[in-house]
Amino acid sequence: MRRPVSKVLDYLFLSFIVSAAIIGVLIFNGNKNYQIITVFTLSLSYVIWGLLHHQKEGTLHPKIIAEYIAYAVLGTILVIGLF
């Protein structure tokens, strides 16, 4: 089964966002404030990406919005707790 090119590009873009955030956290290894800003930026980018992705697919519902926000908040808390 072949996937549409737009879905592959969507997930490739998400992978780029996450990779850039990981590199950012590693670059700002000595500065906790910049690391936290990087994690918050990643979380916000993830929520925006999810909303745009589902809007383009036509599957954007309030439960999906809440799910993306919940996962972003949970991920942010877990990652910042590791610093």
C-alpha positions in Angstrom: 0.0 0.0 0.0 1.5 3.3 -1.1 1.1 6.4 1.1 0.4 9.8 -0.5 3.4 12.0 -0.9 1.8 14.7 1.2 1.6 12.4 4.3 5.2 11.4 3.9 6.2 15.1 3.6 4.1 16.0 6.7 5.9 13.3 8.8 9.3 14.2 7.3 8.7 17.8 8.4 7.7 16.7 11.9 10.9 14.6 12.0 12.9 17.7 11.0 11.3 19.7 13.8 12.0 17.1 16.5 15.6 16.6 15.2 16.2 20.4 15.3 14.9 20.5 18.9 17.2 17.6 19.9 20.2 19.3 18.3 19.2 22.6 20.0 19.0 21.0 23.5 22.5 19.4 22.9 23.9 22.7 21.7 22.6 24.6 24.7 23.9 21.9 27.1 25.3 24.4 29.6 22.3 26.8 29.6 19.2 25.4 31.2 17.0 28.4 30.3 17.7 27.9 26.5 17.0 24.2 26.8 13.6 24.9 28.4 12.8 27.4 25.7 13.8 24.8 23.1 11.5 22.2 24.7 8.6 24.7 24.9 9.1 25.7 21.2 9.1 22.0 20.2 5.9 21.4 22.1 4.2 24.4 20.5 5.4 23.4 17.1 4.1 19.8 17.7 0.7 21.1 18.5 0.6 23.5 15.5 1.8 20.7 13.2 -0.9 18.3 14.5 -3.6 20.9 14.0 -2.5 21.7 10.5 -2.1 18.0 9.6 -5.5 17.1 10.8 -7.1 20.1 9.2 -5.6 19.2 5.9 -6.9 15.6 6.3 -10.3 16.8 7.3 -10.2 15.0 10.7 -9.8 17.9 13.1 -12.1 17.5 16.1 -12.0 18.9 19.7 -10.8 15.6 21.1 -7.8 15.6 18.7 -6.9 19.1 19.7 -7.1 18.1 23.4 -5.0 15.0 22.7 -2.2 17.0 21.0 -2.2 19.6 23.8 -2.1 16.9 26.5 0.8 15.0 24.9 2.7 18.3 24.4 2.2 19.2 28.1 3.1 15.7 29.3 6.2 15.6 27.1 7.3 19.1 28.2 7.0 18.1 31.9 8.9 14.9 31.4 11.7 16.4 29.4 12.2 19.4 31.6 12.2 17.1 34.6 15.2 15.4 33.2 17.2 18.7 33.2 
